[in-house]
Amino acid sequence: MCSLNPPSMTMLSLLLTAMMALQTMAVMELNVPDQPVVVLHGRDAVLDCSFSPTSAFKLSDLTVFWQLTDTKRSVHGYWGGSDQLADQAERFANRTSLSPAQLGLGNASLLLSSVVVADEGSYTCFVRVQDYASAALLLQVAAPYSKPVVTLEPESSLRPGDELALTCVAYGGYPEADVIWQDGSGRNLTDNITTSLVANEEGLFTVTSVLTVVLEPNSTYSCRLINPLLGEEGHAFVTITGQNIAFPPVALWVTVGLAVCLLVLLIALAAVCSRKIKESCEEARREAEEAKELEEEESKTAMTLLNS
């Protein structure tokens, strides 16, 4: 752990005071990027800072000092022809360097190795030769998310009209991702979602987005996850078909019972109809035979009358 050396702190304070006093006299041009410097998590970052001195100089006459703009904590110091790191913030120890060869050419860029989320922020570059100048730049950290995965709950015993929760998960990314849900026709469903972020020990996020919908058969839902810094997009979807939809056991037995009852009623109805038809046929036959007998008797009566 780096400790603060009182003589070094006094020297640094005097140095910064002197540099600030010269600020109004500064005519040296100092250039840093206007746009944020975006670096992938775990990679090395180069914080560009170049200067144009008004005359030739020796490295022993050069002072370069990098610090965090907001907290004023020291990131890297150089003067008297060598690095001055006694007051360097502990988390930057063994992670920063300047190139002496490049310093002589007016390049005071700082190499920051193995960038982590905590390194994100504004950095100020101070340079003094005969004149003094300072400028700040912004470092942003980015990490790609894993491919999103969509799951549904519950996975079975679904019926049309049931409420269904679809969950989209991706991990290991930074910064916060934009999550967009759509249905099969491309309609935006983002108003119906709940999204949460959980950071791990490295500051990288796991994003979980839950979409609640009313189930419709043969429906497709997609989850798009966009990293705003990298412009990368992950995509996953799920399609709910008739195979996902089943009747619960109670409804199934009720359906089977109704079908059996209907079949029994049809058989009974067929039996009754058959008996009624048979009875009707027998009655018609008897009536025909009685009519025939009556006709024969009338014929015999008529013949007897004629013979007498």
C-alpha distance (Angstrom), angle and dihedral (degrees) to the residues before:
residue distance angle dihedral
M1 . . .
C2 3.80 . .
S3 3.81 113.8 .
L4 3.78 124.5 -155.3
N5 3.81 110.7 -107.0
P6 3.84 109.2 -145.3
P7 3.84 94.6 -144.4
S8 3.79 89.9 48.5
M9 3.79 91.5 48.3
T10 3.81 90.1 51.0
M11 3.77 90.9 49.4
L12 3.81 91.8 47.2
S13 3.80 91.5 49.3
L14 3.78 90.9 50.5
L15 3.78 90.7 46.5
L16 3.81 94.1 50.9
T17 3.80 91.1 44.7
A18 3.76 90.7 52.5
M19 3.81 91.6 46.7
M20 3.80 91.7 50.0
A21 3.79 90.4 48.7
L22 3.80 89.2 55.2
Q23 3.81 93.2 48.1
T24 3.80 93.9 93.9
M25 3.79 88.6 52.8
A26 3.79 94.6 47.6
V27 3.77 115.1 127.5
M28 3.82 99.0 155.5
E29 3.79 113.7 113.8
L30 3.81 116.2 -124.8
N31 3.80 122.5 -171.0
V32 3.82 128.4 -161.3
P33 3.84 129.3 160.8
D34 3.80 115.3 -78.4
Q35 3.81 91.4 -152.3
P36 3.81 123.8 62.1
V37 3.79 116.5 -89.5
V38 3.83 106.2 -121.0
V39 3.81 116.0 -157.4
L40 3.80 130.6 177.3
H41 3.78 116.2 -115.1
G42 3.82 110.0 -94.1
R43 3.82 94.2 18.2
D44 3.82 128.1 108.0
A45 3.80 120.2 -98.6
V46 3.77 128.8 -150.0
L47 3.80 112.8 -152.6
D48 3.78 101.8 -157.7
C49 3.81 118.1 -140.3
S50 3.79 122.0 158.2
F51 3.79 130.6 175.1
S52 3.78 138.1 -165.7
P53 3.82 111.2 -146.5
T54 3.77 118.3 -153.6
S55 3.82 91.9 -126.2
A56 3.79 143.0 7.7
F57 3.79 114.8 -68.1
K58 3.79 143.5 -178.2
L59 3.80 122.1 -120.7
S60 3.79 88.5 -118.9
D61 3.80 87.4 64.3
L62 3.81 93.6 50.3
T63 3.80 125.4 96.6
V64 3.82 121.4 -170.2
F65 3.75 122.6 176.6
W66 3.82 128.7 176.7
Q67 3.80 120.6 -167.1
L68 3.79 141.1 162.2
T69 3.79 106.2 -91.8
D70 3.81 96.9 -141.1
T71 3.80 103.4 38.8
K72 3.84 97.5 27.2
R73 3.80 89.2 -135.2
S74 3.78 114.8 156.9
V75 3.80 117.7 -104.7
H76 3.82 100.6 171.3
G77 3.80 136.8 -15.7
Y78 3.79 133.4 -164.2
W79 3.79 129.7 178.8
G80 3.79 139.5 129.9
G81 3.79 89.3 40.2
S82 3.83 97.1 -61.2
D83 3.80 144.7 67.4
Q84 3.79 116.1 -79.7
L85 3.80 108.5 -157.9
A86 3.80 105.2 151.4
D87 3.81 92.3 109.8
Q88 3.82 96.3 36.8
A89 3.83 115.0 135.3
E90 3.80 108.7 -101.3
R91 3.79 96.6 -120.9
F92 3.82 90.9 60.2
A93 3.81 94.7 52.1
N94 3.81 112.4 130.3
R95 3.81 90.6 -1.4
T96 3.82 103.3 89.3
S97 3.77 134.4 67.9
L98 3.80 143.3 165.3
S99 3.80 125.3 -154.1
P100 3.83 111.9 -121.5
A101 3.80 89.9 -160.6
Q102 3.81 90.6 54.2
L103 3.80 92.9 44.0
G104 3.77 89.3 64.3
L105 3.81 88.4 55.4
G106 3.80 93.8 51.9
N107 3.79 97.3 -96.0
A108 3.82 114.0 130.9
S109 3.82 95.1 166.2
L110 3.79 115.4 151.3
L111 3.80 122.7 -135.6
L112 3.81 111.0 -146.6
S113 3.80 112.2 -172.3
S114 3.83 130.4 -150.5
V115 3.78 96.3 9.5
V116 3.82 117.1 -147.9
V117 3.78 132.4 -170.6
A118 3.82 90.7 -99.6
D119 3.84 89.4 63.1
E120 3.80 91.6 66.4
G121 3.80 113.5 115.2
S122 3.80 146.1 71.0
Y123 3.83 121.3 -41.1
T124 3.81 125.3 -165.8
C125 3.78 122.8 -149.3
F126 3.86 116.8 -153.7
V127 3.81 119.2 -168.9
R128 3.81 128.9 178.5
V129 3.78 130.5 176.0
Q130 3.77 110.1 142.7
D131 3.78 88.7 -34.6
Y132 3.77 131.5 38.4
A133 3.82 134.4 -129.5
S134 3.80 138.4 162.7
A135 3.80 136.1 -170.6
A136 3.80 136.8 173.0
L137 3.80 132.5 -137.0
L138 3.80 134.1 -173.9
L139 3.81 124.1 -119.9
Q140 3.80 117.5 -158.7
V141 3.80 124.9 -172.3
A142 3.80 123.5 -146.2
A143 3.79 134.7 -176.3
P144 3.83 126.7 -177.5
Y145 3.79 118.0 -118.1
S146 3.79 122.8 -125.9
K147 3.79 118.2 -104.3
P148 3.82 106.8 -75.6
V149 3.80 119.7 -113.0
V150 3.82 123.8 -152.6
T151 3.81 122.3 -153.2
L152 3.80 131.5 173.6
E153 3.79 132.2 -141.0
P154 2.94 124.0 -121.6
E155 3.79 99.0 23.9
S156 3.80 96.9 -164.8
S157 3.81 143.9 19.6
L158 3.77 89.3 54.4
R159 3.78 123.7 160.6
P160 3.83 129.2 -170.2
G161 3.78 108.2 -91.0
D162 3.82 94.5 30.4
E163 3.81 118.4 129.7
L164 3.78 111.5 -111.2
A165 3.83 130.9 -166.3
L166 3.82 118.1 -146.9
T167 3.82 116.2 -167.1
C168 3.82 125.1 -159.3
V169 3.83 117.0 -167.1
A170 3.82 132.6 -177.4
Y171 3.80 128.8 162.6
G172 3.81 146.3 -167.7
G173 3.81 97.2 43.6
Y174 3.80 139.5 126.9
P175 3.02 141.5 -128.9
E176 3.81 111.8 23.6
A177 3.80 110.0 -71.8
D178 3.79 127.8 -131.9
V179 3.82 110.6 -121.2
I180 3.81 121.0 -157.3
W181 3.82 124.4 -175.7
Q182 3.80 121.6 -163.1
D183 3.79 136.7 174.8
G184 3.80 125.7 -130.7
S185 3.81 92.5 -82.3
G186 3.80 92.8 52.5
R187 3.81 95.3 -105.0
N188 3.80 112.1 154.9
L189 3.83 112.4 -116.2
T190 3.80 97.3 176.6
D191 3.81 93.3 118.4
N192 3.83 89.0 67.1
I193 3.82 97.5 55.8
T194 3.80 138.1 96.9
T195 3.82 115.7 -154.1
S196 3.81 127.8 -169.8
L197 3.81 135.0 -177.6
V198 3.80 128.6 -150.2
A199 3.82 120.5 -173.4
N200 3.80 122.7 -148.4
E201 3.81 125.6 -145.1
E202 3.81 89.9 -79.4
G203 3.78 93.2 52.6
L204 3.81 93.5 -109.5
F205 3.79 117.1 139.7
T206 3.78 135.9 -122.4
V207 3.80 106.8 -158.3
T208 3.81 120.3 -156.6
S209 3.80 120.2 -173.7
V210 3.82 122.8 -176.2
L211 3.81 122.6 -162.2
T212 3.81 119.2 -165.7
V213 3.82 116.5 -156.5
V214 3.80 139.8 163.1
L215 3.79 108.1 -110.3
E216 3.78 119.9 -107.3
P217 3.83 121.3 174.9
N218 3.80 118.6 -107.2
S219 3.81 94.1 16.4
T220 3.82 127.4 151.2
Y221 3.80 124.6 -152.0
S222 3.81 124.7 -174.4
C223 3.80 133.5 -164.4
R224 3.83 119.8 -153.1
L225 3.79 119.5 -168.7
I226 3.81 119.1 -167.0
N227 3.82 128.1 -168.6
P228 3.83 103.3 -146.5
L229 3.81 95.2 -154.9
L230 3.79 99.1 44.3
G231 3.80 96.5 33.1
E232 3.81 87.8 -135.8
E233 3.78 119.0 147.4
G234 3.79 129.9 -156.8
H235 3.80 121.4 -164.0
A236 3.81 135.3 -166.1
F237 3.80 133.3 163.7
V238 3.78 142.5 -176.7
T239 3.80 129.2 -153.5
I240 3.80 120.1 -153.6
T241 3.81 110.7 -152.7
G242 3.80 133.6 175.8
Q243 3.82 87.8 -88.2
N244 3.78 89.3 68.1
I245 3.80 92.4 54.0
A246 3.81 119.4 79.6
F247 3.77 137.5 162.9
P248 3.79 116.0 -111.2
P249 3.88 115.7 -114.9
V250 3.82 94.8 -101.8
A251 3.78 92.9 53.1
L252 3.81 90.4 46.5
W253 3.83 93.5 54.3
V254 3.79 91.5 45.6
T255 3.80 89.5 52.9
V256 3.83 92.2 48.5
G257 3.82 91.4 47.7
L258 3.80 92.5 51.3
A259 3.79 90.7 49.4
V260 3.83 92.0 51.5
C261 3.81 91.9 47.9
L262 3.78 90.9 50.5
L263 3.80 91.3 49.9
V264 3.84 91.8 50.4
L265 3.80 90.7 49.4
L266 3.79 91.2 50.8
I267 3.84 91.5 49.9
A268 3.82 91.4 47.8
L269 3.77 91.3 47.4
A270 3.80 90.5 50.2
A271 3.83 90.8 50.6
V272 3.81 92.8 49.6
C273 3.77 91.8 47.7
S274 3.80 91.4 48.7
R275 3.85 91.5 50.8
K276 3.79 92.2 46.7
I277 3.78 91.3 49.5
K278 3.81 91.3 48.9
E279 3.83 92.1 49.2
S280 3.79 90.7 48.7
C281 3.79 91.0 51.8
E282 3.84 92.8 49.5
E283 3.81 91.6 49.3
A284 3.79 91.8 49.4
R285 3.83 90.4 50.4
R286 3.82 92.1 50.7
E287 3.79 92.0 48.3
A288 3.82 89.7 51.1
E289 3.80 92.2 50.1
E290 3.82 91.7 47.9
A291 3.77 91.2 49.9
K292 3.80 90.5 49.9
E293 3.80 92.4 50.2
L294 3.80 90.8 48.2
E295 3.77 90.3 50.6
E296 3.81 92.0 50.8
E297 3.83 92.1 50.4
E298 3.79 91.3 49.6
S299 3.81 88.9 50.8
K300 3.85 91.9 50.8
T301 3.83 90.9 48.6
A302 3.75 91.5 51.4
M303 3.84 92.8 49.7
T304 3.83 90.9 50.7
L305 3.80 91.6 53.3
L306 3.80 91.6 50.3
N307 3.79 93.7 50.0
S308 3.77 93.7 51.1
